[in-house]
Amino acid sequence: MASNDRKVLVPIANGTEPMEAVITIDVLRRSGADVIVASAGKQLRVEALHGVKIVADASVSDVADGVFDLVALPGGLPGVDNLRDCGALEMLVKKHVADGRPYAAVCAAPAVVLAPWGLLEGLKATCHPSFMEKLASHATAVESRVQLDGKVVTSRGPGTTMEFGVALVEQLYGKEKANEVAGPLVMRSNHGDEYTFKELNPIQWTYDNIPKILVPIANGIEEMEAVIIIDFLRRAKANVVVASVGDKLEIEASRKVKLEADVLLDEATKSSYDLIVLPGGLGGAQAFANSETLVSLLKKQRESNRYYGAICASPALVLEPHGLLKGKKATAFPAMCSKLSDQSEAENRVVVDGNLITSRGPGTSMEFALAIVEKLFGRKEALDLARAMVFIYP
């Protein structure tokens, strides 16, 4: 292992908040860190919140004797209870902290895991707004989006996890590497702002009863984008079907996170959908573009004036070559925008043109998902969701 390879442990459990786990893993792996995703339960396959299924690399007991440069805990209820009650994890983390190594936690994890383990005494820390009181009895509770004190980094929720991930990269590798990782994420510059999107040819998005949404996934997709879209839309109570564009339910995303779909795409095509949304990632977008089944589904979607969308590489590599952006304004990942035949709105983070919605990359995924929630359920619902996620100030 090269000397610059930092070893990081990210434990997950049934009930973990998938966005917090996946964003943390994804951002750290972008820096070159060797991240081990360890299940605190009996099985490697973890049922995270909102029906997201993540397959861990190892179990906590397998790595209990390992030495790590950083341990980072995601939040989510009851995930944090399951992490706190894992004896092997508690011993590992306490020894890790006693050895003077950096540790981190987001959302409910600072208050529910680190605090009762006695690892925040006399330190400044933050957590999800609804756990601040619990935190305050063990630490100096502060309202920062990301808080560093000594060797511990804490953060508030799904909406602050990307900043948390970049802060962890800085702890491991320094400011220059953190900036290098942050650039391609297309992060928001002012995290306090309400989200906005550019809308052209506005129409009312309608559906019967509960909107049914198809999110295809494939090997090489950008895991953050997929998980953020699925998580947000399921929180908003949409019926989201995650379909694998391949012959297995399990896929390996671009940063090696293993996700499991609900169904194979062939099975998914037996239904119709109010909305089809494509995550990005180079390999994933190529797999989508090469799937005749998916392309024909998207063409039918457009012909019947139903809603469809894509983020990152997918507008340029899937929609554009198949004529699905004809007469439409769209955006895409900055390095891919030259492939769009109409680039007049490509500088926008999210573009809605009638029944089409597109967006730029990992750092715009939450705005993209919120814009979808707003089009389907209204502005109030989207803002309430954004506040609960600590995406904008609660």
Secondary structure as a PSIPRED ss2 file (coil, helix, strand):
# PSIPRED VFORMAT (PSIPRED V4.0)

   1 M C   1.000  0.000  0.000
   2 A C   1.000  0.000  0.000
   3 S C   1.000  0.000  0.000
   4 N C   1.000  0.000  0.000
   5 D C   1.000  0.000  0.000
   6 R C   1.000  0.000  0.000
   7 K E   0.000  0.000  1.000
   8 V E   0.000  0.000  1.000
   9 L E   0.000  0.000  1.000
  10 V E   0.000  0.000  1.000
  11 P E   0.000  0.000  1.000
  12 I E   0.000  0.000  1.000
  13 A C   1.000  0.000  0.000
  14 N C   1.000  0.000  0.000
  15 G C   1.000  0.000  0.000
  16 T C   1.000  0.000  0.000
  17 E C   1.000  0.000  0.000
  18 P H   0.000  1.000  0.000
  19 M H   0.000  1.000  0.000
  20 E H   0.000  1.000  0.000
  21 A H   0.000  1.000  0.000
  22 V H   0.000  1.000  0.000
  23 I H   0.000  1.000  0.000
  24 T H   0.000  1.000  0.000
  25 I H   0.000  1.000  0.000
  26 D H   0.000  1.000  0.000
  27 V H   0.000  1.000  0.000
  28 L H   0.000  1.000  0.000
  29 R H   0.000  1.000  0.000
  30 R H   0.000  1.000  0.000
  31 S C   1.000  0.000  0.000
  32 G C   1.000  0.000  0.000
  33 A C   1.000  0.000  0.000
  34 D E   0.000  0.000  1.000
  35 V E   0.000  0.000  1.000
  36 I E   0.000  0.000  1.000
  37 V E   0.000  0.000  1.000
  38 A E   0.000  0.000  1.000
  39 S E   0.000  0.000  1.000
  40 A C   1.000  0.000  0.000
  41 G C   1.000  0.000  0.000
  42 K C   1.000  0.000  0.000
  43 Q C   1.000  0.000  0.000
  44 L C   1.000  0.000  0.000
  45 R E   0.000  0.000  1.000
  46 V E   0.000  0.000  1.000
  47 E E   0.000  0.000  1.000
  48 A C   1.000  0.000  0.000
  49 L H   0.000  1.000  0.000
  50 H H   0.000  1.000  0.000
  51 G H   0.000  1.000  0.000
  52 V C   1.000  0.000  0.000
  53 K E   0.000  0.000  1.000
  54 I E   0.000  0.000  1.000
  55 V E   0.000  0.000  1.000
  56 A C   1.000  0.000  0.000
  57 D C   1.000  0.000  0.000
  58 A E   0.000  0.000  1.000
  59 S E   0.000  0.000  1.000
  60 V H   0.000  1.000  0.000
  61 S H   0.000  1.000  0.000
  62 D H   0.000  1.000  0.000
  63 V H   0.000  1.000  0.000
  64 A C   1.000  0.000  0.000
  65 D C   1.000  0.000  0.000
  66 G C   1.000  0.000  0.000
  67 V C   1.000  0.000  0.000
  68 F C   1.000  0.000  0.000
  69 D C   1.000  0.000  0.000
  70 L E   0.000  0.000  1.000
  71 V E   0.000  0.000  1.000
  72 A E   0.000  0.000  1.000
  73 L E   0.000  0.000  1.000
  74 P C   1.000  0.000  0.000
  75 G C   1.000  0.000  0.000
  76 G C   1.000  0.000  0.000
  77 L C   1.000  0.000  0.000
  78 P C   1.000  0.000  0.000
  79 G H   0.000  1.000  0.000
  80 V H   0.000  1.000  0.000
  81 D H   0.000  1.000  0.000
  82 N H   0.000  1.000  0.000
  83 L H   0.000  1.000  0.000
  84 R H   0.000  1.000  0.000
  85 D C   1.000  0.000  0.000
  86 C C   1.000  0.000  0.000
  87 G H   0.000  1.000  0.000
  88 A H   0.000  1.000  0.000
  89 L H   0.000  1.000  0.000
  90 E H   0.000  1.000  0.000
  91 M H   0.000  1.000  0.000
  92 L H   0.000  1.000  0.000
  93 V H   0.000  1.000  0.000
  94 K H   0.000  1.000  0.000
  95 K H   0.000  1.000  0.000
  96 H H   0.000  1.000  0.000
  97 V H   0.000  1.000  0.000
  98 A H   0.000  1.000  0.000
  99 D C   1.000  0.000  0.000
 100 G C   1.000  0.000  0.000
 101 R C   1.000  0.000  0.000
 102 P C   1.000  0.000  0.000
 103 Y E   0.000  0.000  1.000
 104 A E   0.000  0.000  1.000
 105 A E   0.000  0.000  1.000
 106 V E   0.000  0.000  1.000
 107 C C   1.000  0.000  0.000
 108 A C   1.000  0.000  0.000
 109 A H   0.000  1.000  0.000
 110 P H   0.000  1.000  0.000
 111 A H   0.000  1.000  0.000
 112 V H   0.000  1.000  0.000
 113 V H   0.000  1.000  0.000
 114 L H   0.000  1.000  0.000
 115 A C   1.000  0.000  0.000
 116 P C   1.000  0.000  0.000
 117 W C   1.000  0.000  0.000
 118 G C   1.000  0.000  0.000
 119 L C   1.000  0.000  0.000
 120 L C   1.000  0.000  0.000
 121 E C   1.000  0.000  0.000
 122 G C   1.000  0.000  0.000
 123 L C   1.000  0.000  0.000
 124 K E   0.000  0.000  1.000
 125 A E   0.000  0.000  1.000
 126 T C   1.000  0.000  0.000
 127 C C   1.000  0.000  0.000
 128 H C   1.000  0.000  0.000
 129 P H   0.000  1.000  0.000
 130 S H   0.000  1.000  0.000
 131 F H   0.000  1.000  0.000
 132 M H   0.000  1.000  0.000
 133 E H   0.000  1.000  0.000
 134 K H   0.000  1.000  0.000
 135 L H   0.000  1.000  0.000
 136 A H   0.000  1.000  0.000
 137 S C   1.000  0.000  0.000
 138 H C   1.000  0.000  0.000
 139 A C   1.000  0.000  0.000
 140 T E   0.000  0.000  1.000
 141 A E   0.000  0.000  1.000
 142 V C   1.000  0.000  0.000
 143 E C   1.000  0.000  0.000
 144 S C   1.000  0.000  0.000
 145 R C   1.000  0.000  0.000
 146 V E   0.000  0.000  1.000
 147 Q E   0.000  0.000  1.000
 148 L E   0.000  0.000  1.000
 149 D E   0.000  0.000  1.000
 150 G C   1.000  0.000  0.000
 151 K C   1.000  0.000  0.000
 152 V E   0.000  0.000  1.000
 153 V E   0.000  0.000  1.000
 154 T E   0.000  0.000  1.000
 155 S E   0.000  0.000  1.000
 156 R C   1.000  0.000  0.000
 157 G C   1.000  0.000  0.000
 158 P H   0.000  1.000  0.000
 159 G H   0.000  1.000  0.000
 160 T H   0.000  1.000  0.000
 161 T H   0.000  1.000  0.000
 162 M H   0.000  1.000  0.000
 163 E H   0.000  1.000  0.000
 164 F H   0.000  1.000  0.000
 165 G H   0.000  1.000  0.000
 166 V H   0.000  1.000  0.000
 167 A H   0.000  1.000  0.000
 168 L H   0.000  1.000  0.000
 169 V H   0.000  1.000  0.000
 170 E H   0.000  1.000  0.000
 171 Q H   0.000  1.000  0.000
 172 L H   0.000  1.000  0.000
 173 Y H   0.000  1.000  0.000
 174 G C   1.000  0.000  0.000
 175 K H   0.000  1.000  0.000
 176 E H   0.000  1.000  0.000
 177 K H   0.000  1.000  0.000
 178 A H   0.000  1.000  0.000
 179 N H   0.000  1.000  0.000
 180 E H   0.000  1.000  0.000
 181 V H   0.000  1.000  0.000
 182 A H   0.000  1.000  0.000
 183 G H   0.000  1.000  0.000
 184 P H   0.000  1.000  0.000
 185 L H   0.000  1.000  0.000
 186 V C   1.000  0.000  0.000
 187 M C   1.000  0.000  0.000
 188 R C   1.000  0.000  0.000
 189 S C   1.000  0.000  0.000
 190 N C   1.000  0.000  0.000
 191 H C   1.000  0.000  0.000
 192 G C   1.000  0.000  0.000
 193 D C   1.000  0.000  0.000
 194 E C   1.000  0.000  0.000
 195 Y C   1.000  0.000  0.000
 196 T C   1.000  0.000  0.000
 197 F C   1.000  0.000  0.000
 198 K E   0.000  0.000  1.000
 199 E E   0.000  0.000  1.000
 200 L E   0.000  0.000  1.000
 201 N C   1.000  0.000  0.000
 202 P C   1.000  0.000  0.000
 203 I C   1.000  0.000  0.000
 204 Q C   1.000  0.000  0.000
 205 W C   1.000  0.000  0.000
 206 T C   1.000  0.000  0.000
 207 Y C   1.000  0.000  0.000
 208 D C   1.000  0.000  0.000
 209 N C   1.000  0.000  0.000
 210 I C   1.000  0.000  0.000
 211 P C   1.000  0.000  0.000
 212 K E   0.000  0.000  1.000
 213 I E   0.000  0.000  1.000
 214 L E   0.000  0.000  1.000
 215 V E   0.000  0.000  1.000
 216 P E   0.000  0.000  1.000
 217 I E   0.000  0.000  1.000
 218 A C   1.000  0.000  0.000
 219 N C   1.000  0.000  0.000
 220 G C   1.000  0.000  0.000
 221 I C   1.000  0.000  0.000
 222 E C   1.000  0.000  0.000
 223 E H   0.000  1.000  0.000
 224 M H   0.000  1.000  0.000
 225 E H   0.000  1.000  0.000
 226 A H   0.000  1.000  0.000
 227 V H   0.000  1.000  0.000
 228 I H   0.000  1.000  0.000
 229 I H   0.000  1.000  0.000
 230 I H   0.000  1.000  0.000
 231 D H   0.000  1.000  0.000
 232 F H   0.000  1.000  0.000
 233 L H   0.000  1.000  0.000
 234 R H   0.000  1.000  0.000
 235 R H   0.000  1.000  0.000
 236 A C   1.000  0.000  0.000
 237 K C   1.000  0.000  0.000
 238 A C   1.000  0.000  0.000
 239 N E   0.000  0.000  1.000
 240 V E   0.000  0.000  1.000
 241 V E   0.000  0.000  1.000
 242 V E   0.000  0.000  1.000
 243 A E   0.000  0.000  1.000
 244 S E   0.000  0.000  1.000
 245 V C   1.000  0.000  0.000
 246 G C   1.000  0.000  0.000
 247 D C   1.000  0.000  0.000
 248 K C   1.000  0.000  0.000
 249 L C   1.000  0.000  0.000
 250 E E   0.000  0.000  1.000
 251 I E   0.000  0.000  1.000
 252 E E   0.000  0.000  1.000
 253 A C   1.000  0.000  0.000
 254 S C   1.000  0.000  0.000
 255 R C   1.000  0.000  0.000
 256 K C   1.000  0.000  0.000
 257 V C   1.000  0.000  0.000
 258 K E   0.000  0.000  1.000
 259 L E   0.000  0.000  1.000
 260 E E   0.000  0.000  1.000
 261 A C   1.000  0.000  0.000
 262 D C   1.000  0.000  0.000
 263 V E   0.000  0.000  1.000
 264 L E   0.000  0.000  1.000
 265 L H   0.000  1.000  0.000
 266 D H   0.000  1.000  0.000
 267 E H   0.000  1.000  0.000
 268 A H   0.000  1.000  0.000
 269 T C   1.000  0.000  0.000
 270 K C   1.000  0.000  0.000
 271 S C   1.000  0.000  0.000
 272 S C   1.000  0.000  0.000
 273 Y C   1.000  0.000  0.000
 274 D C   1.000  0.000  0.000
 275 L E   0.000  0.000  1.000
 276 I E   0.000  0.000  1.000
 277 V E   0.000  0.000  1.000
 278 L E   0.000  0.000  1.000
 279 P C   1.000  0.000  0.000
 280 G C   1.000  0.000  0.000
 281 G C   1.000  0.000  0.000
 282 L H   0.000  1.000  0.000
 283 G H   0.000  1.000  0.000
 284 G H   0.000  1.000  0.000
 285 A H   0.000  1.000  0.000
 286 Q H   0.000  1.000  0.000
 287 A H   0.000  1.000  0.000
 288 F H   0.000  1.000  0.000
 289 A H   0.000  1.000  0.000
 290 N C   1.000  0.000  0.000
 291 S C   1.000  0.000  0.000
 292 E H   0.000  1.000  0.000
 293 T H   0.000  1.000  0.000
 294 L H   0.000  1.000  0.000
 295 V H   0.000  1.000  0.000
 296 S H   0.000  1.000  0.000
 297 L H   0.000  1.000  0.000
 298 L H   0.000  1.000  0.000
 299 K H   0.000  1.000  0.000
 300 K H   0.000  1.000  0.000
 301 Q H   0.000  1.000  0.000
 302 R H   0.000  1.000  0.000
 303 E H   0.000  1.000  0.000
 304 S C   1.000  0.000  0.000
 305 N C   1.000  0.000  0.000
 306 R C   1.000  0.000  0.000
 307 Y E   0.000  0.000  1.000
 308 Y E   0.000  0.000  1.000
 309 G E   0.000  0.000  1.000
 310 A E   0.000  0.000  1.000
 311 I E   0.000  0.000  1.000
 312 C C   1.000  0.000  0.000
 313 A C   1.000  0.000  0.000
 314 S H   0.000  1.000  0.000
 315 P H   0.000  1.000  0.000
 316 A H   0.000  1.000  0.000
 317 L H   0.000  1.000  0.000
 318 V H   0.000  1.000  0.000
 319 L H   0.000  1.000  0.000
 320 E C   1.000  0.000  0.000
 321 P C   1.000  0.000  0.000
 322 H C   1.000  0.000  0.000
 323 G C   1.000  0.000  0.000
 324 L C   1.000  0.000  0.000
 325 L C   1.000  0.000  0.000
 326 K C   1.000  0.000  0.000
 327 G C   1.000  0.000  0.000
 328 K C   1.000  0.000  0.000
 329 K C   1.000  0.000  0.000
 330 A C   1.000  0.000  0.000
 331 T C   1.000  0.000  0.000
 332 A C   1.000  0.000  0.000
 333 F C   1.000  0.000  0.000
 334 P H   0.000  1.000  0.000
 335 A H   0.000  1.000  0.000
 336 M H   0.000  1.000  0.000
 337 C H   0.000  1.000  0.000
 338 S H   0.000  1.000  0.000
 339 K H   0.000  1.000  0.000
 340 L C   1.000  0.000  0.000
 341 S C   1.000  0.000  0.000
 342 D C   1.000  0.000  0.000
 343 Q C   1.000  0.000  0.000
 344 S C   1.000  0.000  0.000
 345 E C   1.000  0.000  0.000
 346 A C   1.000  0.000  0.000
 347 E C   1.000  0.000  0.000
 348 N C   1.000  0.000  0.000
 349 R C   1.000  0.000  0.000
 350 V E   0.000  0.000  1.000
 351 V E   0.000  0.000  1.000
 352 V E   0.000  0.000  1.000
 353 D E   0.000  0.000  1.000
 354 G C   1.000  0.000  0.000
 355 N C   1.000  0.000  0.000
 356 L E   0.000  0.000  1.000
 357 I E   0.000  0.000  1.000
 358 T E   0.000  0.000  1.000
 359 S E   0.000  0.000  1.000
 360 R C   1.000  0.000  0.000
 361 G C   1.000  0.000  0.000
 362 P H   0.000  1.000  0.000
 363 G H   0.000  1.000  0.000
 364 T H   0.000  1.000  0.000
 365 S H   0.000  1.000  0.000
 366 M H   0.000  1.000  0.000
 367 E H   0.000  1.000  0.000
 368 F H   0.000  1.000  0.000
 369 A H   0.000  1.000  0.000
 370 L H   0.000  1.000  0.000
 371 A H   0.000  1.000  0.000
 372 I H   0.000  1.000  0.000
 373 V H   0.000  1.000  0.000
 374 E H   0.000  1.000  0.000
 375 K H   0.000  1.000  0.000
 376 L H   0.000  1.000  0.000
 377 F H   0.000  1.000  0.000
 378 G C   1.000  0.000  0.000
 379 R H   0.000  1.000  0.000
 380 K H   0.000  1.000  0.000
 381 E H   0.000  1.000  0.000
 382 A H   0.000  1.000  0.000
 383 L H   0.000  1.000  0.000
 384 D H   0.000  1.000  0.000
 385 L H   0.000  1.000  0.000
 386 A H   0.000  1.000  0.000
 387 R H   0.000  1.000  0.000
 388 A H   0.000  1.000  0.000
 389 M C   1.000  0.000  0.000
 390 V C   1.000  0.000  0.000
 391 F C   1.000  0.000  0.000
 392 I C   1.000  0.000  0.000
 393 Y C   1.000  0.000  0.000
 394 P C   1.000  0.000  0.000
